[in-house]
């Protein structure tokens, strides 16, 4: 007979069956590998301190870590990581992809670097595609197709702003400490204090922050209405048992 103490000692796995998700595990592993590969290529071909100063790299490192952890949990049947983590990584890497393709690589943008991007070859070109295209698309597909909806809350959109705020603080302090002739003193043209001054950078940061927040709210809203992916991995009882599925 079970006593209250012995019942409390029963592991959750004895009550809730472990359901492995190998497809999700493999897909997430591939995206994590793509992010890690892009970061490693950049570090090998460039100056590590400079490479690690870009928000793109920060975001891809986060993708590599979070999706690798998520892949392991899916492989062994553990519960998913907190939605705050997964959603925050999705937001940051989505901004990386959107800013790159619609601002930096856009010839009609005020901040365009299309000419420099077009000159990339070899490993640099490969890393560029991995970091700015493959990982944003892969992370979005993982969220849309391989995660259950309904876990995100509006407060998460505000909490996610901590990441770009921390990066902006780092980038401005770094730029202030480097000599004026240092290469890539300011990592992105829209935070270049020598070009826009602190007031102009503040305006750019507010615009980008509002865009971050709006995109975060859009992700939360989409999470409320997107359909759940049905399949064996989402069931916690047999089809004929009735009740909760």
Secondary structure as GFF3:
##gff-version 3
##sequence-region A 1 245
A	DSSP	alpha_helix	4	8	.	.	.	ID=ss1
A	DSSP	three_ten_helix	12	14	.	.	.	ID=ss2
A	DSSP	alpha_helix	22	45	.	.	.	ID=ss3
A	DSSP	alpha_helix	48	51	.	.	.	ID=ss4
A	DSSP	alpha_helix	55	76	.	.	.	ID=ss5
A	DSSP	alpha_helix	83	99	.	.	.	ID=ss6
A	DSSP	pi_helix	100	104	.	.	.	ID=ss7
A	DSSP	alpha_helix	114	118	.	.	.	ID=ss8
A	DSSP	alpha_helix	122	129	.	.	.	ID=ss9
A	DSSP	pi_helix	130	134	.	.	.	ID=ss10
A	DSSP	alpha_helix	135	146	.	.	.	ID=ss11
A	DSSP	alpha_helix	154	159	.	.	.	ID=ss12
A	DSSP	alpha_helix	161	177	.	.	.	ID=ss13
A	DSSP	three_ten_helix	189	191	.	.	.	ID=ss14
A	DSSP	alpha_helix	193	225	.	.	.	ID=ss15
A	DSSP	three_ten_helix	232	234	.	.	.	ID=ss16
###
